[in-house]
Amino acid sequence: MTTAHRLGWREMQNFRHDQPNTILQLTEQLGRLAHVSMLGIQLHLICEPDAIRELLIKHADQLHRDPFTRRIFDRFVSGGVFMAEDEAWRRQRKLVQPVFHAAHIEQYAQTFADYAQKMCNSWQPGQTRRLDQEMMALALRIICQTMFGADIDGVTDRIGQLMQTIMAEAEAQLRALMPAPKWLPTPGNSRQRRAVQEIQQLLMEIIQVRKAQKDHDGDDLLARLLLARDEKGNAMSDQQVLDECLTVFVAGHETTAVALTWAWVLLLQHPDKLAKLQQEVRDTLNGAPMHFGALAQMPYLNQVVKETLRLYPPAPGFGRTPTEPFSFNGTEFKPGDILMFSIYALHRQKDFYPHPEQFQPERFATDTAQPPRYAYAPFGAGPRTCVGNHFALLEIQMVLATMVQFLEISLAPNQQIEPVTLVTLRPKDGVRIHVHSRASHAGP
Ligand code: HEM
C-alpha cells in the first residue's frame, strides 16, 4: 500500500497554472513515480522510463484515456482513433496506422517544402510578424493539402476558422476549473457545437464528392483512408472517415506548429546553433530547394528537432485511468485513479540529460551516448504512440530547413517568451519576429 502526498492549496494552484513544472518539482521531491492526492483523487505522476515502458506497454489493455481528456475531446473527436477504446480502438488503429506509414509519408515532403517556401516568399524585409500564428496557418494549409489534395482550394480558410473556434473553446474549458457540461447551452458551448457541426458538414461533402468520383485512388490522405480495409476486407463508413479526418486535423496541426515555433525561438536565442544549422543547409543544398533526399545529409537538422521536442514537447503529458485494479512496483492502481505521464518532466531528468535546461542539439549526435529508450518520448510510447510521428518529423524538418535557407529573422525585443500548457505546450503570449532579409527564389 503506497501512501500519497496530499497536495496543499498552493500546490493545487501551481498545478492548475503550470502543470508541467509543478509535476517536475513534485517528482523531484517524491520520486519519478510519485503518488499524490488532489481533492480526493489519486494521481500517479510518472516520469520514470521503466514505469513508462511497463505501464504503457504491459498494462496498455488495462488503461483508458483519463476523464479530463475525455471531457474536453469528446466534444469534437469522440469518434476517431484518438478517443476510441478497446476493440473499436484496435480496429481503427489498424486501419489508420498504415496510412501514416513512413514510406507513404515521403511523398508529402515536397508539399511541406513548397508550402514553406510560398510562405517565405510572401514575407517582406522590415516586417514584424507573429511567428506562432504563421506556423499555425502554415501547418493547417499543409494538413489540408495533404489530406484533400487540390479538392478544397477555397475551403481551407473556412476550415482554419472553424478549427480555431473549436480549439479556442477547448482551451477555455481547460482553463476553467469546472468547465460547463457540454449539454449546457453556454455561449462557448454553442459556438463550439456550431463550429463542429459546420466542419463535419464540410468534411462530409468533400468525402461524398470524392467517393462519387469513383477514382479515389489518388495520393492524398483522404484517398488512403477511403482505400483502407480491415482484415475482413471492410472499409470504414463515411462517418468513420470523417471522424479520422477531424482527428488528424486536431492532433496533427497545432502540435507541429508549436514544435516549429519553439525550434525557431531556441535557434534565435542561440545564434551559434543557428549558424551551424545554416552552414549545414547551405553545404547540403547549394542553393537548390529543400528535397527529401537531402535529409540524410543533414544530421544537425535532425538533432535540432529532437532537442526542441525534448525541451518543449508539444504534448507535455497525457493521462490514463485503469479499467480494472492492477499493481506494479508495489503500487496499486485502481479505477478512478489518474496516471499522468509527464513527458516534460521525463525530458528534464538530470540523470539522462546533463544540464537538462540547456539547448544542446549535439546531445543527440550519433557519436554521443544516448539516453535510455523510454527516457525520450515526445510522441508517447506503446501501442497508443502517435500515429503521425513520421509525418510530423518530416514536416518539421522540411519546413525548418526551407525557412533557414531563405530567411534572416530575429526575435523582436522586449518580449517574454514563456511556455503555457493548454491543448499543447506553447509560448504564452506568442512570438514576434523581425524579418531582415529574404533570399529571392523562383519557387512556387
Ligand atoms: C510534433 C508533433 C506531434 C506530437 C509531439 C505528437 C504527440 C502525440 C502524443 C504524445 C500522443 C499521445 C500518446 C498517448 O496518449 O499515449 C499522440 C497521439 C496521436 N497523434 Fe500525435 N503528435 C504530433 C503530431 C501528429 C500528427 C502530424 C498527426 C497526424 C497527422 C498525429 C496524430 C495522432 C493520433 C491520431 C494520435 C492518437 C493515437 C491513438 O490514440 O492510438 N499526431 N500524439
Residues whose N, C-alpha, C, O or C-beta is under 5 A from the ligand:
A	BS01	HEM	V81 F82 V248 A251 G252 T255 T256 A259 P314 A315 F318 P378 F379 G380 A381 P383 R384 T385 C386 V387 G388 F391 A392
